[in-house]
Amino acid sequence: MTASVARSAIVAGSRGVSTHGLIACHECDAVYRLEALPEGAAAHCSFCDAQLYKHVSTHTLEQSMALHFAALMLFIIANTLPFISLKFAGRVETDMLMSGPMALFNVGMDGIGLLVLMTSILFPLLSMVAALYLLIAARLDIQPPGKGMVYRMVRFMEPWSMLGVFMLAVLIAIVKLLDLAEIEAGIALFAFAALLPVSVMAQQRFDSSLFWPHQFCEGGRDGGKNGEINPNSALKGGLLHCHTCALLVEQSKHGSHCPRCGGHLHARKPDSLARTWALLIAAIVMLLPANILPIMTVIRFGQGEPSTILAGVVHLIGAGMWPLGLIIFFASIMVPVSKLVALVFLLFSVQRKSTWKPDDRTRLYRVTEMIGSWSMVDIFIIGILTSLVSLDALSTIRPGAAASYFAGAVVLTMLAAQSFDPRLIWDDIERCSEHDGNDAVTDALPMEQAHG
């Protein structure tokens, strides 16, 4: 679909749907009217290009249920059968998916072990079960207890369910071990590989409009209230946006909770700038020892020396595995540093009330939030290698002190990105309501054009 079609094609979707036919962009707070779209279409904000919502067909509920059920079955197989086996000098070490976090617990790295357990096993499992709970209830046309809370839980765990990052870590660990021993893939590894595309498709079809019905605008009107809403943003029009069910509600008529799903209502994320600064400063403090102290020690026949993150990258490149070295360099060094620089820039620009290219700054935030979890690849590699390479005097891999600091820095930068509210970028911007004449934007216009 072209950009012009995407801007005009709007369907009930996961962001900004309201019962009175209005939507608000979750990244810049612009208000639009909601109209039906053709199949496969998606609508994007004409100011910041964030996706407003997408087409949901009559078969989406059944497709989502089937995909989530298939993902759950594959996940169970991946966690109950052998994952990887390592053969070295007549000895065999068989690794289960749970072996990584358990190995970290056994060597005293309880914090990292818990983080690996939550992001690779616990959160993905809870997300699938919770999603099926909501989908089955919707299919049976019943209102399940705790509907809003369960949906919020699924969305909260979404960025922390790192199946794709874990799979990349598995592939990197296998490549690193090929010169040490013979590697044999288990059935669980193939099930896990199949789980990735299935879970992605399931997530794409899991949509809030499946659980909270919406109303489309009729005849370009929203019930006669078009003159009461400021075209620049929902907040300036006296509306609050529910982050759970995307309902727009009037500030003067409701308290601190959404009348539909019970989610918390707030004009902007509470103390967004202060919390983001605090988390960023803590992350910077964590990154210093994470890059100075040893992150891993490889012991072969009783001998070995600790290695830092950068030393490990240099060793891989020197050994001819430069693609692997570049991946680890990007994920473990470039991504955390780039996130810190980007967030500091965004914070300063908001505090200085800058009006410079708000759309580009919003895209920068979007990318920053999206890439944060990929820094976890190094932590997953450590867990996998610690569990697999534990052959006493023959060969052993042990995590170093830097692993705890690095894991803390990754978590803090992800929390910092989530604490920042991109709508603050637009609060001092006077939006232009003119659109390119080549774009068909009749379904995605700012309020003043949609009702003018």
C-alpha angles and dihedrals in degrees: 000000000000122000092249092053091045091055092054100038110086129170136168105287150151101287133058103352114154132189092236096054100265132116133194125209109244092215105043103014094234113157124230138169120253119236134166120269137204119261116286095016128129132193125227129195111258091219106045101009093234115152110259098189141313141228116287114194128204089258096052094095094054092043092050092049093050093047094047091048091049090048091051092051092049090047091053091050091048091053100044105044131061112287107189133352125205119202117196131159093341094313127110127206115192117200126205122197088253092051094084099062091037091055090051090051089051094055093049098260094126096154095052091042091054092047092051091046093051098044099041102034118005102046095043090049094048091047092054094046093046092047091051089049090058096039095050091048090050091049090052090045095236132131107241120212113262093015096157094042093050092049090050089050092053092050092045093053094045098090091039095055099090105179093139093049090048092051090052089051090052092053092048092048091051092051091048092051097047092089091048105047147340114285123209121189117223130214090260091061091056090046090051091050090052090046093064100067092037092053092047092053090045091052092049091055096045102099136167092229088069089068105029114046117221137202126231124221114260120214092352093294133110101207099294098298097110093107093056098060125082109232095218099070144338091251093054088049091056095255132130124207119224109220093204106051097007094235117160111223133179114254094221096054104047138049128223096304133069111254091218107044104009094241121150116269123212133157091228133359106286113261089348098165096042094047093046092050092049093050093046093051090049090049091052090051089051095047095059097065089034089066098036103045123066114271098190141012122206112200119193120181090344096310132098144119133225119261131206124217093260093044089053091052091049091049093052093048091046090051090056096256093115096148089056091045092051092050092053091043091052096044099040103035113014098043097050093044093045091050091052093048093046095048093046089051092049092048093051092046092052094045091049089049090235118187093194113132100323092183092057092046090051091051089049089055091047092054092044092054093045099053098044098094094055091076086072089074092090092052091050090049090053091051093048095047093045091055097041102041102055103121100140111231094359099064135333135172120205128185118239134221092266090067092071093047092047093049089050091050092051092051093046094050090049091050090047091054090049092048094054114092111214090198087074087070089064101040093093096038123105101216120223111227096199118109135197108270090225093062119086098220103154090122096042109045129137112261096261092057096036091059102023 
